[in-house]
Each structure stands twice: as C-alpha cells, then as structure tokens.
Amino acid sequence: MSRRLLQLVMPVFPDRRMFRLHDSAVNPNAPGAPLPPVGSLISVNREQLWVGSLQEQLDVRLVIEEWDGAPPPFGDTWQEEAKCRLYLRGYLSIDEGSAGKAVHGLRLASGVGNYAVRVYASNREEAARRYAELYDAHRNPLADEFQQAKKQLEGLERYLIQFWREYLSRESPGPGRYGHGPWLAVEAGCAVVPAAPAAAGAPLPLTREAGL
C-alpha cells in the first residue's frame, strides 16, 4: 500500500488566472515555458506545471502531497482531474507570478528524478461566478461589505496535487531509501514542523497547514 510522505496545505493566489509549480532551479519565465492554461486545467513541459484558474481575485486552497507510490484514486470527490509527468531535482517551488513565490524550495523525500503527477480541482466555476455576483450585490468594491463577502470566498476554489517518483510505484523502497530523521521544507516566511511519528501503515511524516 502506498504511503503519503508529505502534505502541505496553503493559500495560493492565481496571478493571471494561474499558479505554477516547478523545479526550484528553473526560471518559469525562460524561453520554452509552457503556454498559459487557457481553457484547460493544466499546461506542462518537462520541468514545469502551470495550473489554470477561472479567476484572479481570490486566493485558492492548495494541497500538495508526495507519496511513495501511486495514491488511491479519489473517484468523484473532485470535479476535474489531469495527469502529467515532471522531472524534478528534489526541490519544488510554487510560483504566484507577480505576487512572488509562495514556496521557494520544498524538499521532496524521493529526490531527483521523474515524478508522476495528478492534479485535482473543484469549485473553479463556482468561485468565479460567486465573485462576479458580488458586484451585483455590492456596487462599491472598496466598501467593508464587499470586502467581507470577498473574504468568505477565499479558498472556495480548491486544488490537490499529488507527486510520486515513478520508480517507487514499481519497487519496494529499501531500508534507508529516504535517509534518517524528519524531512524539512525551506519556505519563505514560515517554518515547517515535522509531524509526530505515525503508527504502522499511517501516512508519514510531514504536515503543514498555512492560514487555513
């Protein structure tokens, strides 16, 4: 049975209706970058994953998970799903475009190599529709009523992105595959706290929740 090695929960702002995940050594604006995911959930190249949103006014809720093999499917829990493959050198960045990087270098337990990726999304259309409706109910976007209503929509649009090394889905990880002790993530302006040791068969071992 596959085990979850890492979980990161955080708000992300979809600048220009997207946010980007890529190897920390990659410049996402360099020539050869993916095309913006207009009309689709994702756009990818070998080292970058760009995730499309239908709005650019609200933070979305993002969950990142690393597994030691293919995780179980979610069935109908999520409204949209996409799959791809990325080559990563062991560190993942989450880029919000003009807003900067939400994560500068999240250390992946499985190291350097090809990763299979699943992207799930829900409430993309609903978040865009409900934000547009705020202008009908509150004419002044600077008014307190508008800002309070907007705050209630933060995190309505949700994403789950799962990574796992492809070879790990075909091999049983040997002793010491991941080294010793807890794994750390280096992030801007926050600390990542290792989770308490889990019981046999439970997800391991790092959980962080930011602002949600």
C-alpha positions in Angstrom: 0.0 0.0 0.0 1.3 3.5 -0.9 2.1 5.9 1.9 1.9 9.6 2.0 5.3 11.1 2.8 4.4 14.8 2.8 1.4 17.1 2.9 1.4 20.9 2.6 -1.8 22.9 2.8 -1.7 26.6 1.9 -3.5 29.5 0.2 -2.1 30.5 -3.3 -3.0 33.5 -5.4 -3.7 32.7 -9.1 -1.9 35.6 -10.8 -3.1 36.0 -14.4 -5.5 33.1 -13.7 -2.8 30.6 -12.9 -0.1 29.4 -10.5 3.0 27.5 -11.3 4.9 24.5 -9.8 8.4 23.8 -11.0 11.8 22.6 -10.0 13.4 25.2 -7.8 16.3 25.7 -10.2 14.0 26.6 -13.1 13.2 30.1 -14.3 9.5 29.8 -15.1 9.7 32.8 -17.5 12.6 31.5 -19.6 12.1 30.5 -23.2 10.4 27.2 -23.7 8.0 27.6 -20.8 4.5 26.1 -21.1 1.7 28.1 -22.7 -0.8 29.6 -20.3 -3.5 27.1 -19.5 -6.4 29.0 -21.1 -9.4 26.8 -21.3 -7.7 23.8 -19.6 -6.8 22.7 -16.2 -3.0 22.4 -16.7 -0.2 23.2 -19.1 3.2 21.4 -18.8 6.7 20.9 -20.1 9.4 18.7 -18.7 10.1 20.7 -15.6 7.0 22.9 -15.1 3.4 22.5 -14.3 1.1 25.5 -14.8 -2.4 25.2 -13.2 -5.2 27.3 -14.6 -7.9 29.1 -12.6 -11.0 30.8 -13.8 -10.5 33.9 -11.7 -7.7 36.2 -10.5 -9.2 37.9 -7.5 -9.3 35.3 -4.8 -6.8 33.0 -3.0 -7.3 29.3 -3.8 -6.7 26.5 -1.4 -3.8 24.2 -2.5 -2.9 20.8 -1.0 0.5 19.3 -2.1 1.1 15.7 -1.4 4.1 13.5 -2.0 3.6 9.7 -2.0 6.0 6.7 -2.2 3.8 5.2 -4.9 0.6 5.8 -6.8 -2.0 7.0 -4.3 -5.5 5.6 -4.4 -7.9 7.4 -6.8 -10.5 9.8 -5.4 -13.4 8.8 -7.6 -16.0 11.5 -7.9 -14.7 13.6 -4.9 -13.2 16.2 -7.3 -14.8 17.8 -10.3 -11.8 17.9 -12.6 -8.6 15.8 -13.0 -5.5 15.9 -15.1 -2.3 13.9 -15.2 1.3 14.7 -16.3 4.9 13.9 -15.6 7.6 16.2 -14.3 11.4 16.0 -13.9 12.4 17.5 -10.5 15.8 17.7 -8.8 14.4 17.2 -5.4 13.1 20.7 -4.6 9.7 22.1 -5.6 8.8 25.8 -6.0 5.2 27.2 -6.0 5.1 30.4 -8.0 2.4 33.1 -7.9 3.8 35.2 -10.7 3.8 38.9 -9.9 2.9 38.1 -6.3 6.2 36.1 -5.9 6.8 32.6 -4.7 4.6 31.0 -2.2 7.2 28.3 -1.6 10.9 28.7 -2.6 12.2 25.2 -2.1 10.1 22.3 -0.8 12.3 19.3 -0.3 10.9 16.2 -1.8 11.7 13.0 0.1 12.1 10.9 -3.1 14.9 13.1 -4.5 15.9 13.7 -8.1 14.0 12.0 -11.0 10.8 11.7 -12.9 7.6 12.2 -11.0 4.1 11.2 -11.9 1.6 13.9 -11.1 -2.1 14.0 -10.5 -4.0 17.4 -10.4 -7.5 17.6 -9.0 -9.7 20.7 -8.9 -13.1 21.7 -7.6 -15.3 24.8 -7.5 -13.4 26.7 -10.2 -16.6 27.8 -12.0 -18.5 28.4 -8.8 -15.8 30.7 -7.3 -15.6 32.8 -10.5 -19.4 33.0 -10.6 -19.9 33.9 -7.0 -17.2 36.6 -7.2 -18.8 38.2 -10.2 -22.1 38.2 -8.3 -20.6 40.4 -5.6 -20.7 43.3 -7.9 -24.4 43.0 -8.3 -24.9 42.9 -4.6 -22.3 45.4 -3.6 -21.6 48.2 -6.0 -18.6 49.6 -4.3 -15.7 47.1 -4.2 -13.9 49.2 -1.6 -16.8 49.0 0.9 -16.5 46.9 4.0 -19.5 44.8 3.0 -17.8 43.9 -0.3 -14.5 43.0 1.3 -16.2 40.9 4.0 -18.2 39.0 1.3 -15.0 38.5 -0.7 -13.1 37.1 2.3 -15.8 34.4 2.6 -15.0 33.2 -0.9 -11.2 32.8 -0.2 -10.3 29.2 -0.5 -13.6 28.1 -2.2 -11.6 27.1 -5.3 -9.6 24.1 -4.3 -6.7 22.0 -5.7 -5.0 18.8 -4.8 -1.7 18.0 -6.5 -0.1 14.6 -5.8 3.5 13.7 -6.7 5.3 10.3 -6.6 8.6 9.0 -8.1 7.6 6.7 -10.9 10.2 4.1 -10.0 8.8 3.9 -6.5 5.5 2.8 -7.8 7.3 -0.3 -9.3 9.7 -1.0 -6.5 9.5 -1.5 -2.7 11.6 1.2 -1.1 14.6 -0.4 0.6 15.9 0.4 4.1 17.4 3.9 4.2 15.8 5.0 0.9 14.9 8.3 2.4 17.7 8.7 4.9 17.2 9.3 8.6 15.1 11.7 10.7 12.3 14.1 9.6 12.4 15.8 6.2 12.4 19.6 6.1 11.0 22.1 3.7 12.5 25.5 3.1 9.9 28.2 2.6 9.5 31.9 2.7 8.5 33.4 6.0 7.3 30.2 7.7 8.6 27.2 9.5 7.7 23.6 8.6 7.1 21.4 11.6 7.6 17.6 11.3 4.5 15.6 12.2 4.6 13.3 15.2 5.7 9.6 14.4 2.8 7.7 12.9 1.6 4.2 13.6 2.5 1.5 11.2 0.7 1.9 7.8 -0.2 5.6 8.6 0.8 8.5 6.3 4.3 9.8 7.0 5.7 12.2 8.2 5.4 15.9 7.5 2.3 18.1 7.6 2.0 21.8 7.4 -1.1 23.9 7.2 -0.8 27.6 6.4 -3.6 30.0 7.1 -6.4 27.5 6.6 
